[in-house]
């Protein structure tokens, strides 16, 4: 899919017989920008009021008509003037990608008048960087701002970002002149001299303005440092505390339900109590236990 977007001037591409045109942005589209598409006729007397926009749905694998709709606070609008049909997208998102075309609803029109050439564009984006340490953090927990490791440990940190195209990744350290062209920073048998500020940078391959970076501080502890002083030890403590809290909650709920079930079983009502074989007379009510006397049938 082409990155640069060109106005679809049919006369230059398909000859003078093509009269239904579609025009759009001529620069790469970034997520969050506003874009405008236009349908218009060239060298034709056909009525623009009988034209509509269509977009190809990658999910359904078919063309569908474009209508006005709202997404959060962003409304996609269609306006019709005397000579053109205008589609305004105030906030370009990933689902707004093309291809688009203009289609005529009028009957008895030529093939070049019934549909325009395609206008295809891609919405470029890049999310925030996430850092994960191999073997110590899950995909849901990122590396902390300060990573504390013990002397001699292996440190492998991966850098990743959601992007419209696979970014290029680079690692560097403050004060050094080296640049590592990789998404993974590997420090084997880490030494005291390895500690410092490390920065990962991600660059979009097609849009120079799309770049992200994130810096972490790596602190090297002594080899005999307590296990819970390291970032990995703290992560294990947090995980254990969460597991214990969940276990206590489950046990508390279980005890509560068991006690309620036992209370209901020992104090049944007259309808559910099928173990009663003999009637109880009014004169004997006073001799019954106070907890369940008011629930026995009286004859």
C-alpha positions in Angstrom: 0.0 0.0 0.0 1.4 3.4 -1.0 2.4 5.8 1.7 2.0 9.0 -0.2 -1.5 10.0 -1.1 -2.2 11.7 -4.4 -5.3 13.4 -5.6 -7.0 11.1 -8.0 -7.0 13.1 -11.2 -8.6 10.7 -13.6 -7.8 12.7 -16.7 -4.1 12.2 -16.2 -4.4 8.5 -15.3 -7.2 7.0 -17.2 -7.7 9.4 -20.1 -10.2 12.1 -20.8 -13.2 9.7 -20.9 -13.2 9.2 -17.1 -15.3 12.0 -15.5 -16.1 11.0 -11.9 -13.2 12.0 -9.7 -12.2 11.6 -6.1 -9.7 13.8 -4.3 -8.0 13.5 -1.0 -4.9 14.3 1.1 -1.5 14.5 -0.6 0.5 13.8 2.5 0.8 10.9 4.9 -2.2 10.7 7.3 -1.4 10.6 11.0 -3.7 9.3 13.6 -5.7 12.2 15.1 -5.5 14.5 12.1 -8.5 15.8 10.2 -8.9 14.8 6.5 -11.3 15.7 3.8 -12.4 13.7 0.7 -14.2 15.1 -2.3 -16.3 13.6 -5.1 -16.8 15.8 -8.2 -17.3 15.6 -12.0 -14.9 16.8 -14.6 -16.1 17.6 -18.2 -19.5 16.2 -17.5 -23.0 17.6 -16.9 -24.1 14.8 -14.6 -25.7 15.7 -11.3 -23.5 15.4 -8.2 -26.6 15.0 -6.0 -26.7 11.4 -7.3 -23.3 10.4 -6.1 -22.2 8.8 -2.8 -18.9 7.7 -1.1 -18.0 4.0 -0.6 -15.2 2.4 1.4 -13.9 -1.1 1.1 -14.3 -3.1 4.3 -11.4 -5.3 4.9 -13.4 -7.2 7.5 -16.4 -8.0 5.3 -14.3 -8.0 2.1 -16.9 -5.8 0.2 -17.7 -2.2 -0.6 -20.1 -0.4 1.6 -21.7 3.1 1.5 -20.2 5.7 3.8 -22.7 7.5 6.0 -22.5 10.1 8.8 -21.6 8.7 12.2 -20.3 9.7 15.5 -17.4 8.1 17.4 -16.9 9.4 20.9 -16.7 13.2 20.4 -15.7 13.0 16.7 -18.5 13.2 14.1 -17.9 12.2 10.5 -19.9 14.5 8.2 -21.0 14.5 4.6 -21.9 17.8 2.9 -23.1 18.4 -0.6 -22.6 21.6 -2.6 -23.5 22.5 -6.1 -20.5 20.9 -7.7 -19.0 18.4 -5.1 -19.7 16.0 -2.3 -17.4 16.4 0.7 -16.6 13.9 3.4 -15.0 15.3 6.6 -13.2 13.1 9.1 -12.2 15.3 12.0 -10.1 12.5 13.8 -8.4 10.0 11.5 -8.3 6.6 13.2 -7.1 3.2 12.0 -10.6 2.1 11.0 -10.8 5.1 8.6 -8.3 3.6 6.2 -9.2 3.2 2.6 -9.6 2.5 -0.2 -12.4 4.9 -1.0 -14.3 5.6 -4.2 -17.2 7.7 -5.5 -20.2 5.9 -7.0 -23.1 7.4 -9.1 -26.7 6.3 -8.3 -28.0 7.6 -11.6 -29.1 5.2 -14.3 -28.0 5.2 -18.0 -24.5 6.4 -17.2 -21.2 5.2 -18.8 -18.8 3.0 -17.0 -16.4 5.9 -16.4 -19.2 8.0 -14.9 -20.6 5.4 -12.5 -17.4 4.9 -10.4 -14.3 6.9 -9.8 -10.7 5.5 -9.5 -9.7 4.4 -6.0 -8.2 6.7 -3.4 -6.2 4.6 -0.9 -4.5 5.8 2.2 -3.1 4.4 5.4 -3.5 6.0 8.9 -0.1 5.9 10.6 0.3 5.7 14.3 2.7 4.7 17.1 1.8 3.9 20.7 3.8 4.4 23.8 6.9 2.2 24.4 6.6 -0.8 26.7 9.7 -2.5 28.3 9.7 -6.1 29.6 12.5 -8.0 31.2 12.9 -11.5 30.0 11.9 -14.2 32.5 10.8 -11.7 35.2 7.9 -9.6 34.0 4.7 -10.6 32.2 3.3 -8.8 29.2 0.9 -7.0 31.6 3.7 -5.6 33.9 6.3 -3.3 32.5 9.8 -2.8 33.8 10.0 -0.3 36.6 11.6 3.1 36.1 14.5 1.9 38.2 15.6 -1.7 37.6 17.6 -3.1 40.5 19.7 -6.2 39.8 22.3 -8.2 41.7 25.9 -8.4 40.6 26.4 -11.2 38.1 22.8 -11.5 37.0 21.8 -11.6 33.4 19.6 -8.7 32.2 17.6 -8.9 29.0 15.1 -6.0 28.4 12.9 -5.9 25.3 11.4 -2.7 23.9 8.1 -2.7 21.9 5.5 -0.4 20.6 2.2 -0.8 18.7 2.6 0.8 15.3 1.1 1.0 11.8 4.4 -0.4 10.5 7.2 -2.2 12.3 9.4 0.4 13.9 13.2 0.5 14.0 14.6 0.2 17.6 17.8 1.6 19.1 19.4 1.3 22.5 21.9 3.8 24.0 23.4 4.7 27.4 23.9 8.2 28.7 27.5 9.2 28.5 28.5 6.5 25.9 28.8 7.0 22.2 27.5 3.6 21.2 24.1 2.8 19.6 22.6 -0.7 19.6 20.3 -1.2 16.6 18.0 -3.7 18.2 14.8 -3.9 20.3 16.6 -6.1 22.9 19.2 -4.9 25.4 21.3 -7.8 26.7 23.7 -7.5 29.6 25.4 -10.8 30.5 26.9 -11.3 33.9 26.2 -7.6 34.8 29.0 -5.7 36.4 29.1 -2.5 38.5 30.3 -0.5 35.5 27.2 -1.5 33.6 24.8 0.5 35.7 23.4 3.8 34.3 20.6 5.3 32.3 19.6 3.3 29.3 17.3 4.7 26.6 15.2 2.8 24.0 14.1 4.8 20.9 11.6 3.6 18.3 11.4 5.3 14.9 8.6 4.8 12.4 10.0 3.7 9.0 7.7 5.9 6.9 6.9 9.0 9.0 9.9 10.8 10.6 7.8 12.7 13.1 6.6 9.4 14.7 9.2 8.4 17.2 9.0 7.4 20.9 11.6 6.9 23.5 11.8 5.6 27.1 14.6 5.7 29.7 15.2 3.3 32.6 17.8 3.4 35.3 19.7 0.1 36.0 21.2 -0.1 39.5 23.7 -2.9 40.2 23.4 -4.3 43.8 26.2 -6.2 45.6 26.3 -9.9 45.0 25.2 -10.7 48.6 22.3 -8.2 48.5 19.1 -9.7 49.9 16.8 -11.1 47.3 13.9 -8.8 48.2 16.0 -5.7 47.5 16.1 -6.4 43.8 13.3 -5.5 41.4 12.6 -9.2 40.8 12.3 -9.8 44.6 9.8 -7.0 44.9 7.8 -8.3 42.0 7.6 -11.7 43.7 6.5 -10.1 47.0 3.8 -8.2 45.2 2.6 -11.3 43.4 2.6 -13.3 46.6 0.7 -10.6 48.5 -1.9 -10.5 45.8 -2.3 -14.3 45.9 -2.6 -14.4 49.7 -5.2 -11.6 49.6 -7.2 -13.5 47.0 -7.0 -16.7 49.1 -8.2 -15.0 52.3 -11.1 -13.5 50.4 -12.1 -16.9 49.0 -11.9 -18.5 52.4 -13.9 -15.8 54.1 -16.7 -16.1 51.5 -16.7 -19.9 51.9 -17.0 -19.7 55.7 -19.8 -17.2 55.5 -21.8 -19.4 53.0 -21.2 -22.5 55.1 -22.4 -20.9 58.3 -25.5 -19.5 56.6 -26.3 -22.9 55.1 -25.8 -24.6 58.5 -28.1 -22.1 60.2 -30.8 -22.6 57.6 -30.6 -26.4 58.0 -30.9 -26.5 61.8 -33.8 -24.1 61.9 -36.3 -25.2 59.2 -39.8 -24.0 58.9 -43.0 -26.1 59.2 -43.2 -26.7 55.5 -39.6 -27.9 55.0 -39.3 -29.8 58.2 -40.4 -33.4 57.2 -38.6 -34.9 60.2 -41.5 -33.9 62.6 -43.6 -37.0 63.2 -45.8 -36.0 66.2 -47.9 -32.9 66.6 -47.0 -30.3 69.3 -49.9 -29.1 71.4 -50.3 -25.5 72.5 -49.7 -26.4 76.2 -46.2 -27.6 75.4 -45.0 -24.5 73.4 -43.5 -23.0 76.5 -41.2 -26.0 76.9 -39.7 -25.7 73.4 -36.3 -24.0 72.8 -36.7 -20.3 72.2 -34.8 -20.3 68.9 -37.2 -22.4 67.0 -40.4 -22.6 69.0 -42.1 -20.0 67.0 -41.6 -22.0 63.8 -43.3 -25.3 64.9 -46.9 -26.1 63.8 -49.4 -25.7 66.6 -52.5 -28.0 66.8 
